[in-house]
Amino acid sequence: MHLALLHPGAMGSTVGQSLVDAGHIVSWLPEGRSAVTQARAVQFQSFATLSDLINAKPDGIISVCPPAAALATAQMVANALAEAEFKTIYVDANAVAPITAATSAEWFGEHYVDGGIIGPPALQAGTTRLYLSGPRAAEVARWFSAGAIQAIALSEGGLTAASALKMAYAAQTKGSSALLMLVNAMAEQAGVHDALQAEWALSQPDLQRGSERTAARIGPAAWRFAGEMEEIAATCTALGLSADFHHGAAAIYASLADLKGRSDVTLAEVIEMLARPTV
Ligand SMILES: NC(=O)c1ccc[n+]([C@@H]2O[C@H](COP(=O)([O-])OP(=O)(O)OC[C@H]3O[C@@H](n4cnc5c(N)ncnc54)[C@H](OP(=O)(O)O)[C@@H]3O)[C@@H](O)[C@H]2O)c1
């Protein structure tokens, strides 16, 4: 099969690699993408334009991009498919709210498959799941017959169940990470950071050990997590729940956006950035 991937980021490139491992041809669009993405995509076939890609009649298109860009990417593809009068499966595997996914679903109709990825970029088997939902979810799951990604078609929760599951999972993991960073900054500003670390070492050693590790992990991707937190807030609102916690987490991640792509982020640096007055 020919499957198109938009785009081969840290996660997307491993989704593409799993499809290659399963014997598929994977294509992508270099136009507008950074050198980092281009370097990750050397094993994929490139097309100069989206209409060239669509004229090659892919069996499916998978979107793995920053959550804040998911709708624009879906709309661009839907418009190009309509122009070419061609229909194909569109998998939106981004961390977006079910209501965002439902908007994309309207553009693709019965060919829309919802997705949500849980786990790190799939460099080895057993680490990363691609949850899928919608009438054609089982069909898409079969694309991943080999490779490191485990694809799971959900049988409950309706068309956007995969997004709902991803939102619930990330609300806890990334919400907790934002809270941990905020608490560290609060203790530092109050002059009790060493005392808090000492108390955590006694009573909650995971928090003490995890603070530095969490800063290093979330710093480089904080710019992207801000959009994901807003999608979680929208999910809460749509369900009649308070969105305040995750709006707050979005603000925390947004204030760390300048750490994008860095590999040497420290807790001290995160604390310093969080303590900076906002303008
Ligand atoms: N990384 C993880 O551990 C992880 C885990 C679970 C789920 N996910 C999900 O996977 C998706 C992508 O994550 P990732 O780690 O692959 O991110 P990433 O490494 O930042 O890659 C994002 C990809 O999208 C491209 N992109 C950037 N801005 C864009 C825009 N405005 N419109 C369209 N494409 C754009 C990037 O190209 P450039 O190189 O040009 O910027 C890159 O190819 C997200 O929805 C995320 O929630 C990731």
The ligand as an SDF file (V2000), in Angstrom:
LIG
                    3D

 48 52  0  0  0  0  0  0  0  0999 V2000
    6.9270   12.9060   20.7280 N   0  0  0  0  0  0  0  0  0  0  0  0
    6.2210   12.1510   21.5410 C   0  0  0  0  0  0  0  0  0  0  0  0
    6.7510   11.5550   22.4890 O   0  0  0  0  0  0  0  0  0  0  0  0
    4.7360   11.9610   21.3110 C   0  0  0  0  0  0  0  0  0  0  0  0
    4.0550   11.0460   22.1310 C   0  0  0  0  0  0  0  0  0  0  0  0
    2.6920   10.8420   21.9220 C   0  0  0  0  0  0  0  0  0  0  0  0
    2.0210   11.5430   20.9230 C   0  0  0  0  0  0  0  0  0  0  0  0
    2.7100   12.4380   20.1540 N   0  0  0  0  0  0  0  0  0  0  0  0
    1.9330   13.2030   19.1600 C   0  0  0  0  0  0  0  0  0  0  0  0
    2.5460   13.2040   17.8890 O   0  0  0  0  0  0  0  0  0  0  0  0
    2.3190   14.4500   17.2410 C   0  0  0  0  0  0  0  0  0  0  0  0
    3.6410   15.0070   16.7340 C   0  0  0  0  0  0  0  0  0  0  0  0
    4.6180   14.9050   17.7290 O   0  0  0  0  0  0  0  0  0  0  0  0
    6.1520   14.8450   17.3640 P   0  0  0  0  0  0  0  0  0  0  0  0
    6.8760   14.4260   18.5850 O   0  0  0  0  0  0  0  0  0  0  0  0
    6.3960   14.0910   16.1100 O   0  0  0  0  0  0  0  0  0  0  0  0
    6.4360   16.3990   17.1110 O   0  0  0  0  0  0  0  0  0  0  0  0
    7.7000   17.0600   16.4000 P   0  0  0  0  0  0  0  0  0  0  0  0
    8.9060   16.2340   16.5620 O   0  0  0  0  0  0  0  0  0  0  0  0
    7.7110   18.4600   16.8450 O   0  0  0  0  0  0  0  0  0  0  0  0
    7.2930   16.9820   14.8640 O   0  0  0  0  0  0  0  0  0  0  0  0
    6.1860   17.6350   14.3480 C   0  0  0  0  0  0  0  0  0  0  0  0
    6.2030   17.5150   12.8410 C   0  0  0  0  0  0  0  0  0  0  0  0
    5.1850   18.3780   12.3300 O   0  0  0  0  0  0  0  0  0  0  0  0
    5.8090   19.4100   11.5780 C   0  0  0  0  0  0  0  0  0  0  0  0
    5.2140   20.7160   11.8340 N   0  0  0  0  0  0  0  0  0  0  0  0
    5.6820   21.7240   12.6210 C   0  0  0  0  0  0  0  0  0  0  0  0
    4.8670   22.7760   12.5710 N   0  0  0  0  0  0  0  0  0  0  0  0
    3.8780   22.4360   11.7230 C   0  0  0  0  0  0  0  0  0  0  0  0
    2.7450   23.1190   11.2490 C   0  0  0  0  0  0  0  0  0  0  0  0
    2.4330   24.3640   11.6320 N   0  0  0  0  0  0  0  0  0  0  0  0
    1.9230   22.4730   10.3630 N   0  0  0  0  0  0  0  0  0  0  0  0
    2.1910   21.2100    9.9800 C   0  0  0  0  0  0  0  0  0  0  0  0
    3.2740   20.5140   10.4110 N   0  0  0  0  0  0  0  0  0  0  0  0
    4.0950   21.1270   11.2640 C   0  0  0  0  0  0  0  0  0  0  0  0
    7.2510   19.4230   11.9910 C   0  0  0  0  0  0  0  0  0  0  0  0
    8.0230   19.9420   10.9250 O   0  0  0  0  0  0  0  0  0  0  0  0
    9.2570   20.9550   11.1680 P   0  0  0  0  0  0  0  0  0  0  0  0
   10.4430   20.0680   11.3480 O   0  0  0  0  0  0  0  0  0  0  0  0
    9.2850   21.7510    9.9380 O   0  0  0  0  0  0  0  0  0  0  0  0
    8.9580   21.7730   12.4000 O   0  0  0  0  0  0  0  0  0  0  0  0
    7.5230   17.9620   12.2550 C   0  0  0  0  0  0  0  0  0  0  0  0
    7.7670   17.2630   11.0620 O   0  0  0  0  0  0  0  0  0  0  0  0
    1.6130   15.3620   18.2420 C   0  0  0  0  0  0  0  0  0  0  0  0
    0.2350   15.4390   17.9790 O   0  0  0  0  0  0  0  0  0  0  0  0
    1.9000   14.6880   19.5530 C   0  0  0  0  0  0  0  0  0  0  0  0
    0.9490   14.9400   20.5170 O   0  0  0  0  0  0  0  0  0  0  0  0
    4.0460   12.6490   20.3110 C   0  0  0  0  0  0  0  0  0  0  0  0
  1  2  1  0
  2  3  2  0
  2  4  1  0
  4  5  1  0
  4 48  2  0
  5  6  2  0
  6  7  1  0
  7  8  2  0
  8  9  1  0
  8 48  1  0
  9 10  1  0
  9 46  1  0
 10 11  1  0
 11 12  1  0
 11 44  1  0
 12 13  1  0
 13 14  1  0
 14 15  2  0
 14 16  1  0
 14 17  1  0
 17 18  1  0
 18 19  2  0
 18 20  1  0
 18 21  1  0
 21 22  1  0
 22 23  1  0
 23 24  1  0
 23 42  1  0
 24 25  1  0
 25 26  1  0
 25 36  1  0
 26 27  1  0
 26 35  1  0
 27 28  2  0
 28 29  1  0
 29 30  1  0
 29 35  2  0
 30 31  1  0
 30 32  2  0
 32 33  1  0
 33 34  2  0
 34 35  1  0
 36 37  1  0
 36 42  1  0
 37 38  1  0
 38 39  2  0
 38 40  1  0
 38 41  1  0
 42 43  1  0
 44 45  1  0
 44 46  1  0
 46 47  1  0
M  CHG  2   8   1  16  -1
M  END
$$$$
